[in-house]
């Protein structure tokens, strides 16, 4: 079973940046790419616990701010195959609102 959570407007996240969002039972990171795409992942890096929202976003890739591991924001895979981050389906409505689907 999954739960859907409504979040901030995409306009509150500058293009090329991420924001950590505290939700009941989970923290997530939301990213707004320079092309306008949005992505949602777990909030911390599984390698060293780094804050992923502070990473560098390039296309659909994210560079962790602590150790420069590169993650694919669509699949969660790390470019060196050492670890994986959780990614969550996210939708943007016509008014810019964001809705993310999280596991229970």
Secondary structure as the mmCIF struct_conf table of DSSP 4:
data_model
#
loop_
_struct_conf.conf_type_id
_struct_conf.id
_struct_conf.beg_label_comp_id
_struct_conf.beg_label_asym_id
_struct_conf.beg_label_seq_id
_struct_conf.end_label_comp_id
_struct_conf.end_label_asym_id
_struct_conf.end_label_seq_id
STRN STRN1 UNK A 2 UNK A 9
HELX_RH_3T_P HELX_RH_3T_P1 UNK A 10 UNK A 12
BEND BEND1 UNK A 13 UNK A 13
TURN_TY1_P TURN_TY1_P1 UNK A 15 UNK A 16
STRN STRN2 UNK A 17 UNK A 23
TURN_TY1_P TURN_TY1_P2 UNK A 24 UNK A 25
STRN STRN3 UNK A 26 UNK A 32
TURN_TY1_P TURN_TY1_P3 UNK A 34 UNK A 35
BEND BEND2 UNK A 36 UNK A 36
STRN STRN4 UNK A 38 UNK A 42
BEND BEND3 UNK A 43 UNK A 43
STRN STRN5 UNK A 44 UNK A 44
TURN_TY1_P TURN_TY1_P4 UNK A 46 UNK A 48
STRN STRN6 UNK A 51 UNK A 51
HELX_RH_3T_P HELX_RH_3T_P2 UNK A 52 UNK A 54
BEND BEND4 UNK A 55 UNK A 55
STRN STRN7 UNK A 56 UNK A 58
TURN_TY1_P TURN_TY1_P5 UNK A 59 UNK A 60
STRN STRN8 UNK A 61 UNK A 63
TURN_TY1_P TURN_TY1_P6 UNK A 65 UNK A 67
STRN STRN9 UNK A 70 UNK A 72
TURN_TY1_P TURN_TY1_P7 UNK A 73 UNK A 75
STRN STRN10 UNK A 77 UNK A 78
TURN_TY1_P TURN_TY1_P8 UNK A 79 UNK A 80
BEND BEND5 UNK A 81 UNK A 82
STRN STRN11 UNK A 84 UNK A 84
STRN STRN12 UNK A 87 UNK A 88
STRN STRN13 UNK A 90 UNK A 92
TURN_TY1_P TURN_TY1_P9 UNK A 94 UNK A 95
BEND BEND6 UNK A 96 UNK A 96
STRN STRN14 UNK A 97 UNK A 103
#
